[in-house]
C-alpha cells in the first residue's frame, strides 16, 4: 500500500484493489455523538468549521521578510504549544492548500435549495404559498433600509431607544478615523 500522500501507484488496477482489500480488513470504530440540543447549537457548530481560515491571526507571532513564526500544538508532547518558523513561501504554500479549487463548494444545499432544480422548486413553493415574485420584488425595491429592517426584525430604528418617543434623524455620517488627527 502506498505511503501517506503517495497515490500515483493507485492508478494501477492491482494496487488499487489491494488497497481497498486492506481497508476492508481493517476494523473501523465509528463514534456517534449525541444529537444537538437546538438549532442554535447546530448553527454555532457549523459556523466554527465552515467559516474559519487555515490559521487565525492570533496564532501568528511574527512576520518577517523571508519567514513566518506562529504557534502550534505539538502532538508528540501531549499538545504542548511551541513556536514554528517557516520560510515565507512554504507558509504561503501550506496556507493555499486550504483554499478550495474552483467549482468546489464548502457548503452544499439539499432539499428545496439544492442546486439541481432550485429555481423550479422555489417557484412552486411561491405558487403554493400565494406569493407573487413581481409583488415581492416591487415591495423590496420601494422600501428603504429602515423599512426592510423593521419588516424583518420588528424593530423600528427610527424611534429613540431611550425614551421610545420621537423620531431619530440622521444629521451626519461619521467616517472611520484614518490614523491622522485632526481629521
C-alpha positions as CSV (number, residue, x, y, z in Angstrom):
1,X,0.0,0.0,0.0
2,X,1.4,3.5,-0.9
3,X,2.6,5.8,1.9
4,X,1.0,9.0,3.0
5,X,0.5,11.4,0.2
6,X,1.6,8.9,-2.5
7,X,-1.3,8.0,-4.8
8,X,0.3,7.6,-8.2
9,X,0.7,3.8,-7.6
10,X,-3.1,3.5,-7.1
11,X,-3.6,4.1,-10.8
12,X,-2.6,0.5,-11.4
13,X,-5.7,-1.7,-11.0
14,X,-4.0,-4.4,-8.9
15,X,-2.5,-1.9,-6.4
16,X,-5.9,-0.1,-6.1
17,X,-7.7,-3.4,-5.5
18,X,-5.1,-4.4,-2.9
19,X,-5.5,-1.0,-1.1
20,X,-9.3,-1.5,-1.0
21,X,-8.9,-5.1,0.3
22,X,-6.6,-3.8,3.0
23,X,-9.1,-1.2,4.1
24,X,-11.9,-3.8,4.2
25,X,-9.8,-6.0,6.5
26,X,-9.2,-3.1,8.9
27,X,-11.5,-2.8,11.9
28,X,-13.2,0.6,11.9
29,X,-14.7,2.2,15.0
30,X,-17.5,4.6,14.4
31,X,-18.1,7.3,17.0
32,X,-21.6,8.8,17.1
33,X,-22.1,11.9,19.3
34,X,-25.4,12.7,21.0
35,X,-27.6,15.0,18.8
36,X,-27.6,18.7,19.2
37,X,-29.9,20.4,21.8
38,X,-31.3,23.1,19.5
39,X,-31.0,24.8,16.1
40,X,-28.8,27.5,17.7
41,X,-26.2,24.9,18.7
42,X,-26.2,23.4,15.2
43,X,-25.5,26.9,13.7
44,X,-22.8,27.6,16.2
45,X,-21.2,24.2,15.5
46,X,-21.3,24.6,11.7
47,X,-20.1,28.2,11.9
48,X,-16.9,27.1,13.7
49,X,-16.0,24.8,10.8
50,X,-17.4,26.4,7.6
51,X,-16.2,30.0,8.2
52,X,-12.8,29.6,9.7
53,X,-9.5,30.2,7.9
54,X,-6.4,27.9,7.9
55,X,-4.7,29.8,10.7
56,X,-6.1,32.6,12.8
57,X,-4.2,35.9,13.2
58,X,-3.8,35.3,16.9
59,X,-1.6,32.3,16.3
60,X,0.8,34.3,14.0
61,X,3.6,35.7,16.2
62,X,6.0,37.3,13.7
63,X,6.1,38.0,10.0
64,X,9.5,38.8,8.6
65,X,10.7,39.5,5.1
66,X,11.6,35.8,4.5
67,X,9.9,33.8,7.2
68,X,6.8,33.5,9.4
69,X,6.6,32.4,13.0
70,X,3.4,31.0,14.5
71,X,2.1,29.0,17.5
72,X,1.4,25.3,17.0
73,X,0.5,22.4,19.3
74,X,3.0,19.5,19.3
75,X,1.1,16.2,19.3
76,X,4.3,14.3,20.3
77,X,4.4,16.3,23.5
78,X,0.7,15.9,24.5
79,X,-0.4,19.1,22.8
80,X,2.2,21.4,24.3
81,X,2.4,24.7,22.5
82,X,5.5,25.7,20.7
83,X,6.7,28.2,18.0
84,X,7.3,27.1,14.5
85,X,9.1,29.2,11.9
86,X,8.7,28.5,8.2
87,X,10.1,30.1,5.1
88,X,7.6,32.7,3.8
89,X,7.0,30.7,0.5
90,X,6.5,27.5,2.4
91,X,4.0,29.2,4.8
92,X,2.0,30.6,1.8
93,X,2.1,27.2,0.1
94,X,0.7,25.4,3.1
95,X,-1.9,28.2,3.6
96,X,-3.0,27.9,0.0
97,X,-3.6,24.1,0.4
98,X,-6.7,25.1,2.4
99,X,-8.3,27.1,-0.4
100,X,-10.8,25.0,-2.3
101,X,-10.3,24.6,-6.1
102,X,-12.6,26.4,-8.5
103,X,-16.1,24.8,-8.7
104,X,-15.8,23.1,-5.3
105,X,-18.2,24.2,-2.6
106,X,-17.6,24.2,1.1
107,X,-21.3,24.3,1.9
108,X,-23.8,22.3,-0.2
109,X,-27.5,22.8,-0.2
110,X,-30.0,19.9,0.0
111,X,-33.8,19.7,-0.4
112,X,-35.6,22.8,-1.7
113,X,-32.3,24.7,-2.1
114,X,-30.3,22.0,-3.8
115,X,-28.7,23.3,-7.0
116,X,-30.3,20.9,-9.5
117,X,-33.9,22.4,-9.6
118,X,-33.7,25.3,-7.1
119,X,-35.5,27.8,-9.4
120,X,-38.3,25.5,-10.2
121,X,-38.8,24.3,-6.6
122,X,-38.8,27.8,-5.2
123,X,-41.2,29.0,-7.9
124,X,-43.5,26.1,-7.0
125,X,-43.2,27.0,-3.3
126,X,-44.2,30.6,-4.0
127,X,-47.2,29.4,-6.1
128,X,-48.3,27.2,-3.3
129,X,-47.9,29.9,-0.7
130,X,-49.6,32.5,-3.0
131,X,-46.5,34.8,-3.2
132,X,-46.1,36.7,-6.4
133,X,-42.5,37.3,-7.4
134,X,-43.4,40.6,-9.1
135,X,-45.1,41.9,-5.9
136,X,-42.2,40.7,-3.8
137,X,-39.7,42.5,-6.0
138,X,-41.8,45.7,-6.1
139,X,-42.1,45.8,-2.3
140,X,-38.3,45.2,-1.8
141,X,-37.3,47.8,-4.4
142,X,-39.6,50.5,-3.0
143,X,-38.7,50.2,0.7
144,X,-35.6,51.8,2.3
145,X,-33.2,50.0,4.6
146,X,-35.1,51.2,7.6
147,X,-38.4,49.7,6.4
148,X,-36.6,46.5,5.4
149,X,-35.1,46.2,8.9
150,X,-38.5,46.9,10.5
151,X,-40.2,44.3,8.3
152,X,-37.5,41.6,9.0
153,X,-36.8,42.2,12.7
154,X,-39.9,44.1,14.0
155,X,-37.5,46.8,15.4
156,X,-38.1,50.4,14.3
157,X,-34.7,52.1,14.3
158,X,-36.3,55.5,13.7
159,X,-37.8,55.6,17.2
160,X,-35.5,56.7,20.1
161,X,-34.3,53.6,22.0
162,X,-34.1,55.5,25.3
163,X,-37.5,57.3,25.5
164,X,-39.5,55.3,23.0
165,X,-40.8,58.6,21.5
166,X,-39.8,60.9,18.8
167,X,-38.1,60.1,15.6
168,X,-34.4,59.6,15.1
169,X,-33.0,61.8,12.3
170,X,-29.6,61.3,10.6
171,X,-27.6,64.5,10.7
172,X,-24.2,63.4,9.6
173,X,-22.3,60.2,8.8
174,X,-19.1,59.8,10.8
175,X,-16.4,58.1,8.8
176,X,-13.8,55.9,10.5
177,X,-10.6,57.6,11.5
178,X,-7.6,57.3,9.1
179,X,-4.9,57.5,11.8
180,X,-4.4,61.2,11.3
181,X,-5.6,63.7,13.9
182,X,-7.4,66.0,13.5
183,X,-9.3,64.5,10.5
